[in-house]
Amino acid sequence: MNEPANLVPGRREATVEVHRPTPLAPVPSAPVVPVQPNTIPAVASVVLPDGRVVTGYALEPAKPEPDTAKPPVSRAAVNIALGGIGFGASCGGLFLLTAFITALTALITQLITLVAVIFGGWVAVQVFSASGHRSGTTVHIRKAIFKRNHFHH
């Protein structure tokens, strides 16, 4: 069984230390200084419900910047900026279009090469297989006909 650290083993009672808060002496309430409306005093005082007075510096309210502080943007500057954005976008689009056309050209070239290799292989198979056995292949040369190794005119 776990025993608390302040207990002595074998003893059941513990020493308990009791703390009692010390009451504050009542502070006589200070007279409230009348403040004129629409003015902020340099030092503000607040009277708490128990009669104590808290004094501090008042914060200055944030003042908005006047609109005249910012120079107006000219119409020409806006047009130049928008033209630059449009030019950059069109350059990017042209670059993508050029890259697409280049890739498409490479794909078409590879497809043509593939078709040429396949067709060339098919022609080679037809030529070499026809001469390998004696079939009825007809070859026309100068209006002469060779059929099964016999000349016919």
Disulfide bonds with the S-S distance in Angstrom:
none
